[in-house]
Amino acid sequence: MTAGEKVQENKARRVARRRGFTVERCRRRDPKALGFGRYRIVEKRTYQVVAGGEPSGYSMTLAEVEAWLENATNHRR
């Protein structure tokens, strides 16, 4: 992960936290493993996966996480 990607990930985590969600990254270390480097979004209160849980548990890219958070933000206003 580059420094720019880490900054992008931290920003997404902060936005999600303000909206009542957490961004989780797959912990697998094998680049060939299903879900490696992917994310999902979980509601903090209920620990329910709200995005990125299908088909493999972690299926969103960082760009998809940012887009989902932006879309969720627009719907709550």
PDB file of N, CA, C and O in Angstrom:
ATOM      1  N   MET A   1       0.850  -1.173   0.000  1.00  0.00           N
ATOM      2  CA  MET A   1       0.000   0.000   0.000  1.00  0.00           C
ATOM      3  C   MET A   1       0.895   1.235   0.000  1.00  0.00           C
ATOM      4  O   MET A   1       1.820   1.351   0.804  1.00  0.00           O
ATOM      5  N   THR A   2       0.605   2.143  -0.905  1.00  0.00           N
ATOM      6  CA  THR A   2       1.388   3.369  -0.980  1.00  0.00           C
ATOM      7  C   THR A   2       0.913   4.355   0.082  1.00  0.00           C
ATOM      8  O   THR A   2      -0.139   4.177   0.696  1.00  0.00           O
ATOM      9  N   ALA A   3       1.711   5.392   0.281  1.00  0.00           N
ATOM     10  CA  ALA A   3       1.348   6.415   1.263  1.00  0.00           C
ATOM     11  C   ALA A   3       0.054   7.112   0.866  1.00  0.00           C
ATOM     12  O   ALA A   3      -0.765   7.434   1.726  1.00  0.00           O
ATOM     13  N   GLY A   4      -0.137   7.347  -0.419  1.00  0.00           N
ATOM     14  CA  GLY A   4      -1.364   7.991  -0.889  1.00  0.00           C
ATOM     15  C   GLY A   4      -2.594   7.139  -0.641  1.00  0.00           C
ATOM     16  O   GLY A   4      -3.651   7.658  -0.284  1.00  0.00           O
ATOM     17  N   GLU A   5      -2.461   5.828  -0.829  1.00  0.00           N
ATOM     18  CA  GLU A   5      -3.580   4.930  -0.569  1.00  0.00           C
ATOM     19  C   GLU A   5      -3.919   4.893   0.911  1.00  0.00           C
ATOM     20  O   GLU A   5      -5.090   4.813   1.281  1.00  0.00           O
ATOM     21  N   LYS A   6      -2.899   4.951   1.761  1.00  0.00           N
ATOM     22  CA  LYS A   6      -3.128   4.943   3.210  1.00  0.00           C
ATOM     23  C   LYS A   6      -3.864   6.213   3.645  1.00  0.00           C
ATOM     24  O   LYS A   6      -4.759   6.161   4.489  1.00  0.00           O
ATOM     25  N   VAL A   7      -3.485   7.339   3.070  1.00  0.00           N
ATOM     26  CA  VAL A   7      -4.172   8.600   3.364  1.00  0.00           C
ATOM     27  C   VAL A   7      -5.629   8.519   2.925  1.00  0.00           C
ATOM     28  O   VAL A   7      -6.531   8.936   3.652  1.00  0.00           O
ATOM     29  N   GLN A   8      -5.849   7.979   1.731  1.00  0.00           N
ATOM     30  CA  GLN A   8      -7.196   7.818   1.195  1.00  0.00           C
ATOM     31  C   GLN A   8      -8.027   6.901   2.097  1.00  0.00           C
ATOM     32  O   GLN A   8      -9.197   7.179   2.361  1.00  0.00           O
ATOM     33  N   GLU A   9      -7.420   5.813   2.567  1.00  0.00           N
ATOM     34  CA  GLU A   9      -8.124   4.878   3.447  1.00  0.00           C
ATOM     35  C   GLU A   9      -8.475   5.542   4.773  1.00  0.00           C
ATOM     36  O   GLU A   9      -9.595   5.391   5.262  1.00  0.00           O
ATOM     37  N   ASN A  10      -7.538   6.272   5.356  1.00  0.00           N
ATOM     38  CA  ASN A  10      -7.807   6.950   6.627  1.00  0.00           C
ATOM     39  C   ASN A  10      -8.914   7.983   6.491  1.00  0.00           C
ATOM     40  O   ASN A  10      -9.735   8.137   7.396  1.00  0.00           O
ATOM     41  N   LYS A  11      -8.943   8.690   5.373  1.00  0.00           N
ATOM     42  CA  LYS A  11     -10.008   9.667   5.135  1.00  0.00           C
ATOM     43  C   LYS A  11     -11.362   8.969   5.059  1.00  0.00           C
ATOM     44  O   LYS A  11     -12.337   9.441   5.643  1.00  0.00           O
ATOM     45  N   ALA A  12     -11.427   7.855   4.348  1.00  0.00           N
ATOM     46  CA  ALA A  12     -12.680   7.096   4.241  1.00  0.00           C
ATOM     47  C   ALA A  12     -13.115   6.596   5.618  1.00  0.00           C
ATOM     48  O   ALA A  12     -14.305   6.615   5.935  1.00  0.00           O
ATOM     49  N   ARG A  13     -12.173   6.156   6.427  1.00  0.00           N
ATOM     50  CA  ARG A  13     -12.510   5.689   7.775  1.00  0.00           C
ATOM     51  C   ARG A  13     -13.087   6.819   8.633  1.00  0.00           C
ATOM     52  O   ARG A  13     -14.039   6.608   9.384  1.00  0.00           O
ATOM     53  N   ARG A  14     -12.505   8.017   8.519  1.00  0.00           N
ATOM     54  CA  ARG A  14     -13.016   9.158   9.293  1.00  0.00           C
ATOM     55  C   ARG A  14     -14.430   9.536   8.860  1.00  0.00           C
ATOM     56  O   ARG A  14     -15.292   9.792   9.700  1.00  0.00           O
ATOM     57  N   VAL A  15     -14.666   9.571   7.553  1.00  0.00           N
ATOM     58  CA  VAL A  15     -16.003   9.895   7.041  1.00  0.00           C
ATOM     59  C   VAL A  15     -17.009   8.855   7.520  1.00  0.00           C
ATOM     60  O   VAL A  15     -18.099   9.199   7.975  1.00  0.00           O
ATOM     61  N   ALA A  16     -16.641   7.596   7.415  1.00  0.00           N
ATOM     62  CA  ALA A  16     -17.540   6.516   7.847  1.00  0.00           C
ATOM     63  C   ALA A  16     -17.853   6.623   9.337  1.00  0.00           C
ATOM     64  O   ALA A  16     -19.001   6.449   9.746  1.00  0.00           O
ATOM     65  N   ARG A  17     -16.844   6.908  10.138  1.00  0.00           N
ATOM     66  CA  ARG A  17     -17.047   7.011  11.585  1.00  0.00           C
ATOM     67  C   ARG A  17     -18.039   8.134  11.907  1.00  0.00           C
ATOM     68  O   ARG A  17     -18.890   7.975  12.781  1.00  0.00           O
ATOM     69  N   ARG A  18     -17.932   9.260  11.206  1.00  0.00           N
ATOM     70  CA  ARG A  18     -18.866  10.375  11.430  1.00  0.00           C
ATOM     71  C   ARG A  18     -20.284  10.010  11.026  1.00  0.00           C
ATOM     72  O   ARG A  18     -21.242  10.576  11.554  1.00  0.00           O
ATOM     73  N   ARG A  19     -20.433   9.068  10.091  1.00  0.00           N
ATOM     74  CA  ARG A  19     -21.754   8.661   9.607  1.00  0.00           C
ATOM     75  C   ARG A  19     -22.321   7.458  10.364  1.00  0.00           C
ATOM     76  O   ARG A  19     -23.439   7.025  10.086  1.00  0.00           O
ATOM     77  N   GLY A  20     -21.558   6.917  11.318  1.00  0.00           N
ATOM     78  CA  GLY A  20     -22.053   5.782  12.096  1.00  0.00           C
ATOM     79  C   GLY A  20     -21.665   4.426  11.541  1.00  0.00           C
ATOM     80  O   GLY A  20     -22.286   3.416  11.874  1.00  0.00           O
ATOM     81  N   PHE A  21     -20.642   4.393  10.696  1.00  0.00           N
ATOM     82  CA  PHE A  21     -20.165   3.149  10.093  1.00  0.00           C
ATOM     83  C   PHE A  21     -18.690   2.938  10.401  1.00  0.00           C
ATOM     84  O   PHE A  21     -18.008   3.853  10.862  1.00  0.00           O
ATOM     85  N   THR A  22     -18.209   1.747  10.150  1.00  0.00           N
ATOM     86  CA  THR A  22     -16.776   1.476  10.174  1.00  0.00           C
ATOM     87  C   THR A  22     -16.397   0.837   8.846  1.00  0.00           C
ATOM     88  O   THR A  22     -17.186   0.114   8.237  1.00  0.00           O
ATOM     89  N   VAL A  23     -15.177   1.117   8.412  1.00  0.00           N
ATOM     90  CA  VAL A  23     -14.639   0.516   7.202  1.00  0.00           C
ATOM     91  C   VAL A  23     -13.667  -0.566   7.645  1.00  0.00           C
ATOM     92  O   VAL A  23     -12.711  -0.297   8.373  1.00  0.00           O
ATOM     93  N   GLU A  24     -13.915  -1.777   7.205  1.00  0.00           N
ATOM     94  CA  GLU A  24     -13.044  -2.898   7.566  1.00  0.00           C
ATOM     95  C   GLU A  24     -12.313  -3.390   6.334  1.00  0.00           C
ATOM     96  O   GLU A  24     -12.886  -3.475   5.248  1.00  0.00           O
ATOM     97  N   ARG A  25     -11.037  -3.714   6.514  1.00  0.00           N
ATOM     98  CA  ARG A  25     -10.232  -4.247   5.428  1.00  0.00           C
ATOM     99  C   ARG A  25      -9.973  -5.727   5.683  1.00  0.00           C
ATOM    100  O   ARG A  25      -9.768  -6.147   6.821  1.00  0.00           O
ATOM    101  N   CYS A  26      -9.985  -6.504   4.617  1.00  0.00           N
ATOM    102  CA  CYS A  26      -9.712  -7.931   4.724  1.00  0.00           C
ATOM    103  C   CYS A  26      -8.299  -8.127   5.271  1.00  0.00           C
ATOM    104  O   CYS A  26      -7.368  -7.459   4.822  1.00  0.00           O
ATOM    105  N   ARG A  27      -8.129  -9.017   6.215  1.00  0.00           N
ATOM    106  CA  ARG A  27      -6.846  -9.221   6.872  1.00  0.00           C
ATOM    107  C   ARG A  27      -5.970 -10.267   6.187  1.00  0.00           C
ATOM    108  O   ARG A  27      -4.859 -10.535   6.646  1.00  0.00           O
ATOM    109  N   ARG A  28      -6.442 -10.848   5.122  1.00  0.00           N
ATOM    110  CA  ARG A  28      -5.661 -11.877   4.432  1.00  0.00           C
ATOM    111  C   ARG A  28      -4.380 -11.286   3.880  1.00  0.00           C
ATOM    112  O   ARG A  28      -4.365 -10.160   3.384  1.00  0.00           O
ATOM    113  N   ARG A  29      -3.305 -12.052   3.968  1.00  0.00           N
ATOM    114  CA  ARG A  29      -1.992 -11.585   3.549  1.00  0.00           C
ATOM    115  C   ARG A  29      -1.545 -12.152   2.209  1.00  0.00           C
ATOM    116  O   ARG A  29      -0.563 -11.679   1.637  1.00  0.00           O
ATOM    117  N   ASP A  30      -2.242 -13.143   1.708  1.00  0.00           N
ATOM    118  CA  ASP A  30      -1.896 -13.770   0.441  1.00  0.00           C
ATOM    119  C   ASP A  30      -2.557 -12.998  -0.701  1.00  0.00           C
ATOM    120  O   ASP A  30      -3.785 -12.952  -0.776  1.00  0.00           O
ATOM    121  N   PRO A  31      -1.766 -12.390  -1.594  1.00  0.00           N
ATOM    122  CA  PRO A  31      -2.344 -11.607  -2.692  1.00  0.00           C
ATOM    123  C   PRO A  31      -3.270 -12.403  -3.609  1.00  0.00           C
ATOM    124  O   PRO A  31      -4.080 -11.811  -4.323  1.00  0.00           O
ATOM    125  N   LYS A  32      -3.168 -13.717  -3.605  1.00  0.00           N
ATOM    126  CA  LYS A  32      -4.031 -14.546  -4.435  1.00  0.00           C
ATOM    127  C   LYS A  32      -5.327 -14.946  -3.736  1.00  0.00           C
ATOM    128  O   LYS A  32      -6.210 -15.538  -4.357  1.00  0.00           O
ATOM    129  N   ALA A  33      -5.444 -14.628  -2.459  1.00  0.00           N
ATOM    130  CA  ALA A  33      -6.624 -15.008  -1.675  1.00  0.00           C
ATOM    131  C   ALA A  33      -7.830 -14.145  -2.049  1.00  0.00           C
ATOM    132  O   ALA A  33      -7.696 -12.965  -2.374  1.00  0.00           O
ATOM    133  N   LEU A  34      -8.990 -14.755  -1.994  1.00  0.00           N
ATOM    134  CA  LEU A  34     -10.231 -14.049  -2.261  1.00  0.00           C
ATOM    135  C   LEU A  34     -10.428 -12.970  -1.194  1.00  0.00           C
ATOM    136  O   LEU A  34     -10.373 -13.265   0.000  1.00  0.00           O
ATOM    137  N   GLY A  35     -10.652 -11.754  -1.604  1.00  0.00           N
ATOM    138  CA  GLY A  35     -10.877 -10.663  -0.657  1.00  0.00           C
ATOM    139  C   GLY A  35      -9.640  -9.875  -0.297  1.00  0.00           C
ATOM    140  O   GLY A  35      -9.747  -8.856   0.385  1.00  0.00           O
ATOM    141  N   PHE A  36      -8.469 -10.308  -0.730  1.00  0.00           N
ATOM    142  CA  PHE A  36      -7.230  -9.606  -0.386  1.00  0.00           C
ATOM    143  C   PHE A  36      -7.278  -8.154  -0.870  1.00  0.00           C
ATOM    144  O   PHE A  36      -7.553  -7.892  -2.041  1.00  0.00           O
ATOM    145  N   GLY A  37      -7.009  -7.217   0.040  1.00  0.00           N
ATOM    146  CA  GLY A  37      -6.987  -5.804  -0.315  1.00  0.00           C
ATOM    147  C   GLY A  37      -8.351  -5.190  -0.530  1.00  0.00           C
ATOM    148  O   GLY A  37      -8.450  -4.084  -1.061  1.00  0.00           O
ATOM    149  N   ARG A  38      -9.400  -5.878  -0.131  1.00  0.00           N
ATOM    150  CA  ARG A  38     -10.770  -5.395  -0.320  1.00  0.00           C
ATOM    151  C   ARG A  38     -11.363  -4.946   1.015  1.00  0.00           C
ATOM    152  O   ARG A  38     -10.805  -5.214   2.079  1.00  0.00           O
ATOM    153  N   TYR A  39     -12.496  -4.262   0.939  1.00  0.00           N
ATOM    154  CA  TYR A  39     -13.112  -3.639   2.108  1.00  0.00           C
ATOM    155  C   TYR A  39     -14.592  -4.000   2.199  1.00  0.00           C
ATOM    156  O   TYR A  39     -15.194  -4.514   1.256  1.00  0.00           O
ATOM    157  N   ARG A  40     -15.155  -3.706   3.378  1.00  0.00           N
ATOM    158  CA  ARG A  40     -16.607  -3.757   3.569  1.00  0.00           C
ATOM    159  C   ARG A  40     -16.971  -2.660   4.560  1.00  0.00           C
ATOM    160  O   ARG A  40     -16.112  -2.158   5.285  1.00  0.00           O
ATOM    161  N   ILE A  41     -18.230  -2.297   4.587  1.00  0.00           N
ATOM    162  CA  ILE A  41     -18.722  -1.246   5.479  1.00  0.00           C
ATOM    163  C   ILE A  41     -19.704  -1.875   6.454  1.00  0.00           C
ATOM    164  O   ILE A  41     -20.611  -2.610   6.065  1.00  0.00           O
ATOM    165  N   VAL A  42     -19.500  -1.569   7.732  1.00  0.00           N
ATOM    166  CA  VAL A  42     -20.293  -2.164   8.811  1.00  0.00           C
ATOM    167  C   VAL A  42     -20.929  -1.045   9.629  1.00  0.00           C
ATOM    168  O   VAL A  42     -20.282  -0.042   9.933  1.00  0.00           O
ATOM    169  N   GLU A  43     -22.198  -1.223   9.982  1.00  0.00           N
ATOM    170  CA  GLU A  43     -22.867  -0.271  10.864  1.00  0.00           C
ATOM    171  C   GLU A  43     -22.338  -0.464  12.285  1.00  0.00           C
ATOM    172  O   GLU A  43     -22.293  -1.586  12.790  1.00  0.00           O
ATOM    173  N   LYS A  44     -21.942   0.627  12.920  1.00  0.00           N
ATOM    174  CA  LYS A  44     -21.310   0.521  14.236  1.00  0.00           C
ATOM    175  C   LYS A  44     -22.243  -0.015  15.316  1.00  0.00           C
ATOM    176  O   LYS A  44     -21.837  -0.840  16.135  1.00  0.00           O
ATOM    177  N   ARG A  45     -23.484   0.446  15.322  1.00  0.00           N
ATOM    178  CA  ARG A  45     -24.398   0.052  16.397  1.00  0.00           C
ATOM    179  C   ARG A  45     -24.719  -1.427  16.407  1.00  0.00           C
ATOM    180  O   ARG A  45     -24.700  -2.063  17.460  1.00  0.00           O
ATOM    181  N   THR A  46     -25.014  -1.975  15.245  1.00  0.00           N
ATOM    182  CA  THR A  46     -25.492  -3.355  15.168  1.00  0.00           C
ATOM    183  C   THR A  46     -24.449  -4.340  14.651  1.00  0.00           C
ATOM    184  O   THR A  46     -24.684  -5.548  14.653  1.00  0.00           O
ATOM    185  N   TYR A  47     -23.310  -3.840  14.212  1.00  0.00           N
ATOM    186  CA  TYR A  47     -22.261  -4.640  13.581  1.00  0.00           C
ATOM    187  C   TYR A  47     -22.816  -5.449  12.411  1.00  0.00           C
ATOM    188  O   TYR A  47     -22.433  -6.599  12.198  1.00  0.00           O
ATOM    189  N   GLN A  48     -23.707  -4.841  11.672  1.00  0.00           N
ATOM    190  CA  GLN A  48     -24.297  -5.468  10.489  1.00  0.00           C
ATOM    191  C   GLN A  48     -23.580  -4.942   9.246  1.00  0.00           C
ATOM    192  O   GLN A  48     -23.382  -3.736   9.098  1.00  0.00           O
ATOM    193  N   VAL A  49     -23.195  -5.853   8.362  1.00  0.00           N
ATOM    194  CA  VAL A  49     -22.541  -5.462   7.117  1.00  0.00           C
ATOM    195  C   VAL A  49     -23.587  -4.801   6.227  1.00  0.00           C
ATOM    196  O   VAL A  49     -24.611  -5.405   5.905  1.00  0.00           O
ATOM    197  N   VAL A  50     -23.323  -3.549   5.829  1.00  0.00           N
ATOM    198  CA  VAL A  50     -24.284  -2.820   5.003  1.00  0.00           C
ATOM    199  C   VAL A  50     -23.827  -2.694   3.551  1.00  0.00           C
ATOM    200  O   VAL A  50     -24.639  -2.388   2.678  1.00  0.00           O
ATOM    201  N   ALA A  51     -22.551  -2.924   3.280  1.00  0.00           N
ATOM    202  CA  ALA A  51     -22.041  -2.856   1.900  1.00  0.00           C
ATOM    203  C   ALA A  51     -20.747  -3.656   1.806  1.00  0.00           C
ATOM    204  O   ALA A  51     -19.929  -3.658   2.726  1.00  0.00           O
ATOM    205  N   GLY A  52     -20.584  -4.325   0.690  1.00  0.00           N
ATOM    206  CA  GLY A  52     -19.345  -5.049   0.441  1.00  0.00           C
ATOM    207  C   GLY A  52     -19.267  -6.431   1.042  1.00  0.00           C
ATOM    208  O   GLY A  52     -18.189  -7.025   1.072  1.00  0.00           O
ATOM    209  N   GLY A  53     -20.367  -6.956   1.517  1.00  0.00           N
ATOM    210  CA  GLY A  53     -20.351  -8.266   2.148  1.00  0.00           C
ATOM    211  C   GLY A  53     -20.554  -9.424   1.194  1.00  0.00           C
ATOM    212  O   GLY A  53     -20.307 -10.575   1.554  1.00  0.00           O
ATOM    213  N   GLU A  54     -20.990  -9.143   0.013  1.00  0.00           N
ATOM    214  CA  GLU A  54     -21.256 -10.200  -0.969  1.00  0.00           C
ATOM    215  C   GLU A  54     -20.344 -10.028  -2.160  1.00  0.00           C
ATOM    216  O   GLU A  54     -20.103  -8.880  -2.535  1.00  0.00           O
ATOM    217  N   PRO A  55     -19.838 -11.011  -2.760  1.00  0.00           N
ATOM    218  CA  PRO A  55     -20.050 -12.436  -2.531  1.00  0.00           C
ATOM    219  C   PRO A  55     -19.037 -13.060  -1.582  1.00  0.00           C
ATOM    220  O   PRO A  55     -19.227 -14.204  -1.169  1.00  0.00           O
ATOM    221  N   SER A  56     -17.959 -12.347  -1.217  1.00  0.00           N
ATOM    222  CA  SER A  56     -16.882 -13.010  -0.479  1.00  0.00           C
ATOM    223  C   SER A  56     -16.643 -12.481   0.923  1.00  0.00           C
ATOM    224  O   SER A  56     -15.657 -12.867   1.550  1.00  0.00           O
ATOM    225  N   GLY A  57     -17.487 -11.632   1.431  1.00  0.00           N
ATOM    226  CA  GLY A  57     -17.248 -11.060   2.750  1.00  0.00           C
ATOM    227  C   GLY A  57     -16.590  -9.699   2.669  1.00  0.00           C
ATOM    228  O   GLY A  57     -16.934  -8.800   3.437  1.00  0.00           O
ATOM    229  N   TYR A  58     -15.658  -9.532   1.762  1.00  0.00           N
ATOM    230  CA  TYR A  58     -14.984  -8.259   1.504  1.00  0.00           C
ATOM    231  C   TYR A  58     -14.916  -8.117  -0.010  1.00  0.00           C
ATOM    232  O   TYR A  58     -14.164  -8.839  -0.664  1.00  0.00           O
ATOM    233  N   SER A  59     -15.684  -7.206  -0.568  1.00  0.00           N
ATOM    234  CA  SER A  59     -15.728  -7.158  -2.025  1.00  0.00           C
ATOM    235  C   SER A  59     -15.581  -5.754  -2.610  1.00  0.00           C
ATOM    236  O   SER A  59     -15.629  -5.599  -3.830  1.00  0.00           O
ATOM    237  N   MET A  60     -15.406  -4.739  -1.783  1.00  0.00           N
ATOM    238  CA  MET A  60     -15.335  -3.371  -2.294  1.00  0.00           C
ATOM    239  C   MET A  60     -13.899  -2.885  -2.422  1.00  0.00           C
ATOM    240  O   MET A  60     -13.044  -3.195  -1.591  1.00  0.00           O
ATOM    241  N   THR A  61     -13.650  -2.118  -3.481  1.00  0.00           N
ATOM    242  CA  THR A  61     -12.367  -1.428  -3.590  1.00  0.00           C
ATOM    243  C   THR A  61     -12.462  -0.148  -2.766  1.00  0.00           C
ATOM    244  O   THR A  61     -13.547   0.226  -2.321  1.00  0.00           O
ATOM    245  N   LEU A  62     -11.342   0.518  -2.564  1.00  0.00           N
ATOM    246  CA  LEU A  62     -11.343   1.761  -1.806  1.00  0.00           C
ATOM    247  C   LEU A  62     -12.159   2.833  -2.525  1.00  0.00           C
ATOM    248  O   LEU A  62     -12.850   3.621  -1.878  1.00  0.00           O
ATOM    249  N   ALA A  63     -12.089   2.871  -3.839  1.00  0.00           N
ATOM    250  CA  ALA A  63     -12.881   3.837  -4.614  1.00  0.00           C
ATOM    251  C   ALA A  63     -14.380   3.563  -4.447  1.00  0.00           C
ATOM    252  O   ALA A  63     -15.176   4.499  -4.366  1.00  0.00           O
ATOM    253  N   GLU A  64     -14.758   2.299  -4.395  1.00  0.00           N
ATOM    254  CA  GLU A  64     -16.166   1.946  -4.194  1.00  0.00           C
ATOM    255  C   GLU A  64     -16.627   2.327  -2.793  1.00  0.00           C
ATOM    256  O   GLU A  64     -17.770   2.745  -2.607  1.00  0.00           O
ATOM    257  N   VAL A  65     -15.746   2.186  -1.809  1.00  0.00           N
ATOM    258  CA  VAL A  65     -16.078   2.593  -0.439  1.00  0.00           C
ATOM    259  C   VAL A  65     -16.350   4.094  -0.408  1.00  0.00           C
ATOM    260  O   VAL A  65     -17.343   4.538   0.168  1.00  0.00           O
ATOM    261  N   GLU A  66     -15.463   4.874  -1.029  1.00  0.00           N
ATOM    262  CA  GLU A  66     -15.647   6.324  -1.056  1.00  0.00           C
ATOM    263  C   GLU A  66     -16.943   6.709  -1.765  1.00  0.00           C
ATOM    264  O   GLU A  66     -17.662   7.594  -1.301  1.00  0.00           O
ATOM    265  N   ALA A  67     -17.243   6.058  -2.875  1.00  0.00           N
ATOM    266  CA  ALA A  67     -18.478   6.349  -3.609  1.00  0.00           C
ATOM    267  C   ALA A  67     -19.702   5.992  -2.772  1.00  0.00           C
ATOM    268  O   ALA A  67     -20.682   6.738  -2.760  1.00  0.00           O
ATOM    269  N   TRP A  68     -19.658   4.861  -2.074  1.00  0.00           N
ATOM    270  CA  TRP A  68     -20.781   4.449  -1.242  1.00  0.00           C
ATOM    271  C   TRP A  68     -21.000   5.462  -0.120  1.00  0.00           C
ATOM    272  O   TRP A  68     -22.137   5.839   0.166  1.00  0.00           O
ATOM    273  N   LEU A  69     -19.924   5.896   0.508  1.00  0.00           N
ATOM    274  CA  LEU A  69     -20.045   6.872   1.597  1.00  0.00           C
ATOM    275  C   LEU A  69     -20.601   8.193   1.086  1.00  0.00           C
ATOM    276  O   LEU A  69     -21.417   8.824   1.757  1.00  0.00           O
ATOM    277  N   GLU A  70     -20.165   8.614  -0.093  1.00  0.00           N
ATOM    278  CA  GLU A  70     -20.678   9.850  -0.687  1.00  0.00           C
ATOM    279  C   GLU A  70     -22.165   9.711  -0.981  1.00  0.00           C
ATOM    280  O   GLU A  70     -22.939  10.631  -0.715  1.00  0.00           O
ATOM    281  N   ASN A  71     -22.566   8.583  -1.521  1.00  0.00           N
ATOM    282  CA  ASN A  71     -23.966   8.334  -1.837  1.00  0.00           C
ATOM    283  C   ASN A  71     -24.800   8.258  -0.559  1.00  0.00           C
ATOM    284  O   ASN A  71     -25.904   8.800  -0.509  1.00  0.00           O
ATOM    285  N   ALA A  72     -24.284   7.595   0.465  1.00  0.00           N
ATOM    286  CA  ALA A  72     -24.999   7.485   1.746  1.00  0.00           C
ATOM    287  C   ALA A  72     -25.152   8.866   2.380  1.00  0.00           C
ATOM    288  O   ALA A  72     -26.173   9.157   3.004  1.00  0.00           O
ATOM    289  N   THR A  73     -24.149   9.704   2.222  1.00  0.00           N
ATOM    290  CA  THR A  73     -24.193  11.060   2.751  1.00  0.00           C
ATOM    291  C   THR A  73     -25.292  11.857   2.065  1.00  0.00           C
ATOM    292  O   THR A  73     -26.050  12.568   2.724  1.00  0.00           O
ATOM    293  N   ASN A  74     -25.380  11.743   0.756  1.00  0.00           N
ATOM    294  CA  ASN A  74     -26.387  12.499   0.011  1.00  0.00           C
ATOM    295  C   ASN A  74     -27.798  12.055   0.347  1.00  0.00           C
ATOM    296  O   ASN A  74     -28.715  12.875   0.322  1.00  0.00           O
ATOM    297  N   HIS A  75     -28.000  10.791   0.658  1.00  0.00           N
ATOM    298  CA  HIS A  75     -29.332  10.287   0.973  1.00  0.00           C
ATOM    299  C   HIS A  75     -29.798  10.683   2.366  1.00  0.00           C
ATOM    300  O   HIS A  75     -31.001  10.717   2.624  1.00  0.00           O
ATOM    301  N   ARG A  76     -28.875  10.980   3.262  1.00  0.00           N
ATOM    302  CA  ARG A  76     -29.249  11.310   4.634  1.00  0.00           C
ATOM    303  C   ARG A  76     -29.579  12.786   4.823  1.00  0.00           C
ATOM    304  O   ARG A  76     -30.114  13.172   5.862  1.00  0.00           O
ATOM    305  N   ARG A  77     -29.269  13.603   3.843  1.00  0.00           N
ATOM    306  CA  ARG A  77     -29.527  15.053   3.998  1.00  0.00           C
ATOM    307  C   ARG A  77     -30.956  15.394   3.822  1.00  0.00           C
ATOM    308  O   ARG A  77     -31.329  16.563   3.922  1.00  0.00           O
TER     309      ARG A  77
END
